């Protein structure tokens, strides 16, 4: 007759499982990507970034972000844009892009022909 063997559970229910091998907790070391150009920010951790601005590159992208914020604020209060949007909506036309949308698209695509530094001086 065969002996009955007990099914083994965890060594002890109060014990923690062994720690995963080094490198398994990669989320603590993940790097953010710039929301404007998409470059990885090697000097920052995802866990330290609290807003999109926190993941920006420190140079041109930070200036471009400031330009976009200023343009969007201006566009949001523009009566001319509001009238144009209303007309586009009423006539079922697709809306035309604003300057901030055009610039964001170009900068994200890597086209820096319109320098944000120059625009910032004009705002």
OpenMM code with the backbone's topology and positions (N, CA, C; nanometers):
from openmm import Vec3, app, unit

residues = "UNK UNK UNK UNK UNK UNK UNK UNK UNK UNK UNK UNK UNK UNK UNK UNK UNK UNK UNK UNK UNK UNK UNK UNK UNK UNK UNK UNK UNK UNK UNK UNK UNK UNK UNK UNK UNK UNK UNK UNK UNK UNK UNK UNK UNK UNK UNK UNK UNK UNK UNK UNK UNK UNK UNK UNK UNK UNK UNK UNK UNK UNK UNK UNK UNK UNK UNK UNK UNK UNK UNK UNK UNK UNK UNK UNK UNK UNK UNK UNK UNK UNK UNK UNK UNK UNK UNK UNK UNK UNK UNK UNK UNK UNK UNK UNK UNK UNK UNK UNK UNK UNK UNK UNK UNK UNK UNK UNK UNK UNK UNK UNK UNK UNK UNK UNK UNK UNK UNK UNK UNK UNK UNK".split()
positions = [
    Vec3(0.0815, -0.1156, 0.0000),
    Vec3(0.0000, 0.0000, 0.0000),
    Vec3(0.0877, 0.1244, 0.0000),
    Vec3(0.0488, 0.2249, -0.0754),
    Vec3(0.1294, 0.3460, -0.0867),
    Vec3(0.1068, 0.4363, 0.0326),
    Vec3(0.2135, 0.4997, 0.0712),
    Vec3(0.2049, 0.5932, 0.1830),
    Vec3(0.1408, 0.7219, 0.1354),
    Vec3(0.0604, 0.7798, 0.2207),
    Vec3(0.0027, 0.9103, 0.1900),
    Vec3(0.1072, 1.0166, 0.2175),
    Vec3(0.1238, 1.1050, 0.1235),
    Vec3(0.2190, 1.2144, 0.1437),
    Vec3(0.1419, 1.3434, 0.1611),
    Vec3(0.1881, 1.4254, 0.2475),
    Vec3(0.1227, 1.5536, 0.2736),
    Vec3(0.1588, 1.6512, 0.1628),
    Vec3(0.0622, 1.7316, 0.1240),
    Vec3(0.0873, 1.8361, 0.0247),
    Vec3(0.1571, 1.9499, 0.0959),
    Vec3(0.2675, 1.9894, 0.0415),
    Vec3(0.3462, 2.0955, 0.1033),
    Vec3(0.2969, 2.2319, 0.0577),
    Vec3(0.2686, 2.3209, 0.1490),
    Vec3(0.2319, 2.4584, 0.1192),
    Vec3(0.3528, 2.5459, 0.1395),
    Vec3(0.3313, 2.6741, 0.1551),
    Vec3(0.4434, 2.7625, 0.1828),
    Vec3(0.5100, 2.7207, 0.3131),
    Vec3(0.6365, 2.7497, 0.3234),
    Vec3(0.7116, 2.7110, 0.4420),
    Vec3(0.6427, 2.7631, 0.5669),
    Vec3(0.5977, 2.8836, 0.5606),
    Vec3(0.5259, 2.9424, 0.6724),
    Vec3(0.4403, 3.0546, 0.6165),
    Vec3(0.3170, 3.0622, 0.6601),
    Vec3(0.2278, 3.1646, 0.6068),
    Vec3(0.2716, 3.3050, 0.6475),
    Vec3(0.3502, 3.3179, 0.7482),
    Vec3(0.3969, 3.4490, 0.7923),
    Vec3(0.5236, 3.4925, 0.7216),
    Vec3(0.5859, 3.4030, 0.6496),
    Vec3(0.7114, 3.4351, 0.5812),
    Vec3(0.6868, 3.5084, 0.4511),
    Vec3(0.7766, 3.5966, 0.4165),
    Vec3(0.7708, 3.6641, 0.2870),
    Vec3(0.8341, 3.5740, 0.1825),
    Vec3(0.7841, 3.5821, 0.0601),
    Vec3(0.8512, 3.5070, -0.0458),
    Vec3(0.9888, 3.5671, -0.0701),
    Vec3(1.0769, 3.4908, -0.1267),
    Vec3(1.2119, 3.5456, -0.1512),
    Vec3(1.2052, 3.6654, -0.2454),
    Vec3(1.2951, 3.7581, -0.2262),
    Vec3(1.3009, 3.8789, -0.3095),
    Vec3(1.3347, 3.8411, -0.4530),
    Vec3(1.2770, 3.9112, -0.5496),
    Vec3(1.3103, 3.8816, -0.6895),
    Vec3(1.4558, 3.9168, -0.7167),
    Vec3(1.5132, 3.8569, -0.8175),
    Vec3(1.6536, 3.8871, -0.8478),
    Vec3(1.6724, 4.0340, -0.8832),
    Vec3(1.7935, 4.0808, -0.8647),
    Vec3(1.8251, 4.2207, -0.8961),
    Vec3(1.7906, 4.2484, -1.0416),
    Vec3(1.7306, 4.3636, -1.0666),
    Vec3(1.6936, 4.4018, -1.2020),
    Vec3(1.5489, 4.3698, -1.2347),
    Vec3(1.4828, 4.2919, -1.1489),
    Vec3(1.3440, 4.2564, -1.1763),
    Vec3(1.2503, 4.3738, -1.1525),
    Vec3(1.2851, 4.4631, -1.0616),
    Vec3(1.2000, 4.5783, -1.0335),
    Vec3(1.2417, 4.6942, -1.1230),
    Vec3(1.2183, 4.6794, -1.2516),
    Vec3(1.2631, 4.7802, -1.3472),
    Vec3(1.1770, 4.9055, -1.3446),
    Vec3(1.0556, 4.8972, -1.2898),
    Vec3(0.9692, 5.0151, -1.2912),
    Vec3(1.0255, 5.1269, -1.2046),
    Vec3(1.1028, 5.0921, -1.1037),
    Vec3(1.1622, 5.1947, -1.0182),
    Vec3(1.2724, 5.2707, -1.0915),
    Vec3(1.3242, 5.2115, -1.1996),
    Vec3(1.4338, 5.2762, -1.2721),
    Vec3(1.3933, 5.3204, -1.4116),
    Vec3(1.2649, 5.3165, -1.4415),
    Vec3(1.2195, 5.3578, -1.5742),
    Vec3(1.2428, 5.5066, -1.5931),
    Vec3(1.2731, 5.5432, -1.7130),
    Vec3(1.3000, 5.6824, -1.7477),
    Vec3(1.1812, 5.7404, -1.8240),
    Vec3(1.1498, 5.8675, -1.7986),
    Vec3(1.0400, 5.9308, -1.8738),
    Vec3(1.0875, 5.9743, -2.0120),
    Vec3(0.9914, 6.0017, -2.0974),
    Vec3(1.0203, 6.0525, -2.2307),
    Vec3(0.9620, 6.1919, -2.2425),
    Vec3(1.0328, 6.2798, -2.3086),
    Vec3(0.9883, 6.4177, -2.3288),
    Vec3(0.8566, 6.4161, -2.4066),
    Vec3(0.7531, 6.4861, -2.3571),
    Vec3(0.6254, 6.4868, -2.4277),
    Vec3(0.6297, 6.5655, -2.5589),
    Vec3(0.7353, 6.6386, -2.5807),
    Vec3(0.7453, 6.7167, -2.7027),
    Vec3(0.8277, 6.6468, -2.8097),
    Vec3(0.9489, 6.6064, -2.7780),
    Vec3(1.0347, 6.5458, -2.8810),
    Vec3(1.0432, 6.3942, -2.8703),
    Vec3(1.0042, 6.3386, -2.7567),
    Vec3(1.0050, 6.1938, -2.7392),
    Vec3(1.1360, 6.1349, -2.6924),
    Vec3(1.2358, 6.2171, -2.6638),
    Vec3(1.3650, 6.1660, -2.6182),
    Vec3(1.3560, 6.1171, -2.4744),
    Vec3(1.4277, 6.0092, -2.4464),
    Vec3(1.4328, 5.9563, -2.3109),
    Vec3(1.5136, 6.0511, -2.2224),
    Vec3(1.4645, 6.0749, -2.1022),
    Vec3(1.5313, 6.1638, -2.0084),
    Vec3(1.6179, 6.0804, -1.9137),
    Vec3(1.7426, 6.0604, -1.9505),
    Vec3(1.8322, 5.9720, -1.8769),
    Vec3(1.8618, 6.0215, -1.7354),
    Vec3(1.8450, 6.1504, -1.7118),
    Vec3(1.8775, 6.2066, -1.5804),
    Vec3(1.7567, 6.2125, -1.4873),
    Vec3(1.6414, 6.1569, -1.5294),
    Vec3(1.5193, 6.1630, -1.4488),
    Vec3(1.4599, 6.0237, -1.4355),
    Vec3(1.3798, 6.0042, -1.3315),
    Vec3(1.3062, 5.8797, -1.3126),
    Vec3(1.1573, 5.9058, -1.3302),
    Vec3(1.0850, 5.8096, -1.3836),
    Vec3(0.9402, 5.8234, -1.4008),
    Vec3(0.8746, 5.8522, -1.2665),
    Vec3(0.9225, 5.7876, -1.1625),
    Vec3(0.8619, 5.8057, -1.0298),
    Vec3(0.8783, 5.9476, -0.9763),
    Vec3(0.9720, 6.0227, -1.0305),
    Vec3(0.9949, 6.1606, -0.9855),
    Vec3(0.9171, 6.2641, -1.0671),
    Vec3(0.8617, 6.2237, -1.1799),
    Vec3(0.7918, 6.3163, -1.2689),
    Vec3(0.6459, 6.3242, -1.2271),
    Vec3(0.5987, 6.4448, -1.1990),
    Vec3(0.4620, 6.4654, -1.1515),
    Vec3(0.3706, 6.5314, -1.2545),
    Vec3(0.4279, 6.5812, -1.3639),
    Vec3(0.3486, 6.6492, -1.4665),
    Vec3(0.4224, 6.6363, -1.5996),
    Vec3(0.3545, 6.6648, -1.7102),
    Vec3(0.4241, 6.6602, -1.8401),
    Vec3(0.5450, 6.7542, -1.8437),
    Vec3(0.5317, 6.8680, -1.7788),
    Vec3(0.6429, 6.9640, -1.7774),
    Vec3(0.7671, 6.9052, -1.7113),
    Vec3(0.7468, 6.8175, -1.6157),
    Vec3(0.8596, 6.7559, -1.5459),
    Vec3(0.9393, 6.6604, -1.6317),
    Vec3(0.8828, 6.6149, -1.7412),
    Vec3(0.9527, 6.5213, -1.8296),
    Vec3(1.0144, 6.5901, -1.9509),
    Vec3(1.0010, 6.7216, -1.9589),
    Vec3(1.0560, 6.7943, -2.0735),
    Vec3(1.2080, 6.7945, -2.0728),
    Vec3(1.2655, 6.8015, -2.1916),
    Vec3(1.4096, 6.8250, -2.2035),
    Vec3(1.4361, 6.9630, -2.1448),
    Vec3(1.5546, 6.9822, -2.0929),
    Vec3(1.5850, 7.1091, -2.0273),
    Vec3(1.6158, 7.2236, -2.1227),
    Vec3(1.6272, 7.1971, -2.2485),
    Vec3(1.6685, 7.3030, -2.3396),
    Vec3(1.5541, 7.3492, -2.4296),
    Vec3(1.5633, 7.3207, -2.5539),
    Vec3(1.4687, 7.3692, -2.6540),
    Vec3(1.3247, 7.3266, -2.6260),
    Vec3(1.3040, 7.2057, -2.5788),
    Vec3(1.1677, 7.1576, -2.5542),
    Vec3(1.1005, 7.2361, -2.4410),
    Vec3(1.1756, 7.2722, -2.3390),
    Vec3(1.1189, 7.3513, -2.2300),
    Vec3(1.0753, 7.4889, -2.2806),
    Vec3(1.1542, 7.5488, -2.3675),
    Vec3(1.1180, 7.6787, -2.4263),
    Vec3(0.9963, 7.6621, -2.5169),
    Vec3(0.9943, 7.5560, -2.5977),
    Vec3(0.8812, 7.5307, -2.6873),
    Vec3(0.7528, 7.5113, -2.6069),
    Vec3(0.7630, 7.4426, -2.4941),
    Vec3(0.6452, 7.4218, -2.4089),
    Vec3(0.5913, 7.5556, -2.3591),
    Vec3(0.6808, 7.6445, -2.3181),
    Vec3(0.6379, 7.7774, -2.2717),
    Vec3(0.5685, 7.8537, -2.3830),
    Vec3(0.6195, 7.8428, -2.5055),
    Vec3(0.5569, 7.9075, -2.6210),
    Vec3(0.4176, 7.8509, -2.6425),
    Vec3(0.4041, 7.7188, -2.6379),
    Vec3(0.2740, 7.6557, -2.6597),
    Vec3(0.1731, 7.6949, -2.5522),
    Vec3(0.2173, 7.7024, -2.4283),
    Vec3(0.1279, 7.7434, -2.3190),
    Vec3(0.0786, 7.8859, -2.3430),
    Vec3(0.1691, 7.9758, -2.3801),
    Vec3(0.1306, 8.1149, -2.4052),
    Vec3(0.0358, 8.1249, -2.5256),
    Vec3(0.0663, 8.0520, -2.6320),
    Vec3(-0.0210, 8.0556, -2.7501),
    Vec3(-0.1588, 7.9988, -2.7198),
    Vec3(-0.1635, 7.8898, -2.6470),
    Vec3(-0.2934, 7.8284, -2.6148),
    Vec3(-0.3766, 7.9207, -2.5269),
    Vec3(-0.3129, 7.9911, -2.4369),
    Vec3(-0.3863, 8.0861, -2.3529),
    Vec3(-0.4450, 8.1974, -2.4400),
    Vec3(-0.3669, 8.2444, -2.5333),
    Vec3(-0.4136, 8.3494, -2.6238),
    Vec3(-0.5247, 8.2976, -2.7153),
    Vec3(-0.5065, 8.1790, -2.7682),
    Vec3(-0.6060, 8.1209, -2.8584),
    Vec3(-0.7386, 8.0928, -2.7870),
    Vec3(-0.7310, 8.0565, -2.6605),
    Vec3(-0.8538, 8.0225, -2.5877),
    Vec3(-0.9422, 8.1444, -2.5621),
    Vec3(-0.8852, 8.2638, -2.5698),
    Vec3(-0.9635, 8.3855, -2.5482),
    Vec3(-0.9848, 8.4656, -2.6770),
    Vec3(-0.9395, 8.4113, -2.7885),
    Vec3(-0.9495, 8.4818, -2.9157),
    Vec3(-1.0915, 8.4746, -2.9705),
    Vec3(-1.1516, 8.5905, -2.9919),
    Vec3(-1.2856, 8.5973, -3.0497),
    Vec3(-1.2824, 8.5520, -3.1959),
    Vec3(-1.1759, 8.5863, -3.2681),
    Vec3(-1.1651, 8.5454, -3.4085),
    Vec3(-1.1636, 8.3928, -3.4230),
    Vec3(-1.0917, 8.3256, -3.3351),
    Vec3(-1.0880, 8.1799, -3.3408),
    Vec3(-1.2235, 8.1221, -3.3021),
    Vec3(-1.2877, 8.1814, -3.2043),
    Vec3(-1.4206, 8.1336, -3.1623),
    Vec3(-1.5212, 8.1459, -3.2758),
    Vec3(-1.5177, 8.2580, -3.3473),
    Vec3(-1.6082, 8.2784, -3.4604),
    Vec3(-1.5782, 8.1766, -3.5705),
    Vec3(-1.4513, 8.1570, -3.5979),
    Vec3(-1.4119, 8.0598, -3.7009),
    Vec3(-1.4562, 7.9183, -3.6638),
    Vec3(-1.4361, 7.8798, -3.5399),
    Vec3(-1.4766, 7.7460, -3.4931),
    Vec3(-1.6286, 7.7285, -3.5044),
    Vec3(-1.7010, 7.8314, -3.4638),
    Vec3(-1.8475, 7.8268, -3.4712),
    Vec3(-1.8935, 7.8092, -3.6167),
    Vec3(-1.8336, 7.8834, -3.7066),
    Vec3(-1.8663, 7.8746, -3.8487),
    Vec3(-1.8325, 7.7357, -3.9026),
    Vec3(-1.7161, 7.6837, -3.8661),
    Vec3(-1.6769, 7.5500, -3.9111),
    Vec3(-1.7747, 7.4446, -3.8594),
    Vec3(-1.8167, 7.4589, -3.7361),
    Vec3(-1.9113, 7.3648, -3.6772),
    Vec3(-2.0463, 7.3710, -3.7477),
    Vec3(-2.0957, 7.4913, -3.7680),
    Vec3(-2.2280, 7.5093, -3.8300),
    Vec3(-2.2324, 7.4613, -3.9746),
    Vec3(-2.1208, 7.4693, -4.0438),
    Vec3(-2.1164, 7.4264, -4.1839),
    Vec3(-2.0580, 7.2855, -4.1988),
    Vec3(-2.0388, 7.2180, -4.0879),
    Vec3(-1.9872, 7.0800, -4.0848),
    Vec3(-1.8523, 7.0654, -4.1559),
    Vec3(-1.7694, 7.1678, -4.1435),
    Vec3(-1.6351, 7.1622, -4.2010),
    Vec3(-1.5385, 7.1168, -4.0926),
    Vec3(-1.4347, 7.0463, -4.1313),
    Vec3(-1.3328, 7.0117, -4.0312),
    Vec3(-1.2643, 7.1400, -3.9842),
    Vec3(-1.2293, 7.1436, -3.8553),
    Vec3(-1.1693, 7.2685, -3.8076),
    Vec3(-1.0254, 7.2798, -3.8551),
    Vec3(-0.9874, 7.4033, -3.8846),
    Vec3(-0.8500, 7.4298, -3.9258),
    Vec3(-0.7646, 7.4422, -3.8007),
    Vec3(-0.6409, 7.4053, -3.8145),
    Vec3(-0.5497, 7.4047, -3.6999),
    Vec3(-0.5137, 7.5452, -3.6556),
    Vec3(-0.4932, 7.5587, -3.5268),
    Vec3(-0.4431, 7.6846, -3.4716),
    Vec3(-0.2909, 7.6827, -3.4804),
    Vec3(-0.2307, 7.7972, -3.4553),
    Vec3(-0.0851, 7.8064, -3.4599),
    Vec3(-0.0215, 7.7103, -3.3598),
    Vec3(-0.0769, 7.7014, -3.2402),
    Vec3(-0.0179, 7.6121, -3.1398),
    Vec3(-0.0243, 7.4663, -3.1845),
    Vec3(-0.1332, 7.4260, -3.2510),
    Vec3(-0.1441, 7.2891, -3.3004),
    Vec3(-0.0429, 7.2619, -3.4118),
    Vec3(-0.0270, 7.3591, -3.5014),
    Vec3(0.0701, 7.3437, -3.6101),
    Vec3(0.2132, 7.3329, -3.5572),
    Vec3(0.2461, 7.4216, -3.4646),
    Vec3(0.3812, 7.4189, -3.4082),
    Vec3(0.4078, 7.2897, -3.3321),
    Vec3(0.3118, 7.2463, -3.2526),
    Vec3(0.3296, 7.1219, -3.1772),
    Vec3(0.3545, 7.0056, -3.2731),
    Vec3(0.2774, 6.9976, -3.3788),
    Vec3(0.2964, 6.8904, -3.4771),
    Vec3(0.4334, 6.8946, -3.5425),
    Vec3(0.4786, 7.0134, -3.5787),
    Vec3(0.6098, 7.0269, -3.6429),
    Vec3(0.7220, 6.9922, -3.5462),
    Vec3(0.7141, 7.0438, -3.4237),
    Vec3(0.8206, 7.0175, -3.3268),
    Vec3(0.8243, 6.8703, -3.2884),
    Vec3(0.7086, 6.8083, -3.2736),
    Vec3(0.7072, 6.6646, -3.2415),
    Vec3(0.7668, 6.5822, -3.3555),
    Vec3(0.7527, 6.6311, -3.4773),
    Vec3(0.8073, 6.5612, -3.5933),
    Vec3(0.9568, 6.5903, -3.6120),
    Vec3(1.0132, 6.6763, -3.5284),
    Vec3(1.1557, 6.7080, -3.5378),
    Vec3(1.1870, 6.8253, -3.6274),
    Vec3(1.0860, 6.8986, -3.6704),
    Vec3(1.1052, 7.0155, -3.7563),
    Vec3(1.1138, 7.1393, -3.6678),
    Vec3(1.2351, 7.1876, -3.6462),
    Vec3(1.2581, 7.3034, -3.5594),
    Vec3(1.2905, 7.4283, -3.6414),
    Vec3(1.2448, 7.4323, -3.7677),
    Vec3(1.2714, 7.5480, -3.8540),
    Vec3(1.2163, 7.6759, -3.7920),
    Vec3(1.1022, 7.6654, -3.7240),
    Vec3(1.0485, 7.7788, -3.6493),
    Vec3(1.1010, 7.7621, -3.5062),
    Vec3(1.2001, 7.8411, -3.4717),
    Vec3(1.2672, 7.8260, -3.3435),
    Vec3(1.1822, 7.8789, -3.2287),
    Vec3(1.1583, 7.7969, -3.1258),
    Vec3(1.0783, 7.8437, -3.0133),
    Vec3(1.1424, 7.9620, -2.9409),
    Vec3(1.2737, 7.9687, -2.9432),
    Vec3(1.3424, 8.0803, -2.8768),
    Vec3(1.3046, 8.2129, -2.9416),
    Vec3(1.2928, 8.2127, -3.0750),
    Vec3(1.2542, 8.3342, -3.1472),
    Vec3(1.1091, 8.3722, -3.1182),
    Vec3(1.0225, 8.2720, -3.1131),
    Vec3(0.8804, 8.2987, -3.0842),
    Vec3(0.8610, 8.3507, -2.9437),
    Vec3(0.9359, 8.2956, -2.8493),
    Vec3(0.9218, 8.3377, -2.7102),
    Vec3(0.9548, 8.4857, -2.6941),
    Vec3(1.0499, 8.5338, -2.7695),
    Vec3(1.0851, 8.6771, -2.7646),
    Vec3(0.9702, 8.7641, -2.8146),
    Vec3(0.8868, 8.7098, -2.9034),
    Vec3(0.7788, 8.7875, -2.9638),
    Vec3(0.6507, 8.7832, -2.8803),
    Vec3(0.6435, 8.6931, -2.7868),
    Vec3(0.5200, 8.6797, -2.7059),
    Vec3(0.5194, 8.7721, -2.5866),
] * unit.nanometer
topology = app.Topology()
chain = topology.addChain("A")
for resn in residues:
    res = topology.addResidue(resn, chain)
    for name in ("N", "CA", "C"):
        topology.addAtom(name, app.Element.getBySymbol(name[0]), res)
